[in-house]
Amino acid sequence: MLEFLDIPAEYAPVINFIFLAVTGFITWHGLRFRDEEGNSDWVRMLFACIAAVFFFGVLFQDVLGLVQVF
C-alpha cells in the first residue's frame, strides 16, 4: 500500500492501523448519524459506504493478508 511513498516497511502496520481507525470512525459515524427528526442523511451514508469499502480492503489485503491482488 505504501510503496510509492518510500516509507520504511516497519512503519506500515502503524499506518495501516491508523488508516483503519480513521475509516472505521467515518463509517460508524456516517451509518449511525440521524438528525433531530430521526432521518438519515444520504450524503453521510454514501461516504460511510465508500469508507467501509476502503476499510475492508485494507483490512483483508494489507493487515490480514487474505486477499492477493495480482
Secondary structure as the mmCIF struct_conf table of DSSP 4:
data_model
#
loop_
_struct_conf.conf_type_id
_struct_conf.id
_struct_conf.beg_label_comp_id
_struct_conf.beg_label_asym_id
_struct_conf.beg_label_seq_id
_struct_conf.end_label_comp_id
_struct_conf.end_label_asym_id
_struct_conf.end_label_seq_id
HELX_RH_3T_P HELX_RH_3T_P1 GLU A 3 LEU A 5
TURN_TY1_P TURN_TY1_P1 ASP A 6 ASP A 6
HELX_RH_3T_P HELX_RH_3T_P2 ALA A 9 TYR A 11
HELX_RH_AL_P HELX_RH_AL_P1 ALA A 12 ARG A 32
TURN_TY1_P TURN_TY1_P2 GLU A 36 GLU A 37
BEND BEND1 GLY A 38 GLY A 38
HELX_LH_PP_P HELX_LH_PP_P1 ASN A 39 ASP A 41
HELX_RH_AL_P HELX_RH_AL_P2 TRP A 42 VAL A 58
HELX_RH_PI_P HELX_RH_PI_P1 LEU A 59 VAL A 63
BEND BEND2 LEU A 64 LEU A 64
#
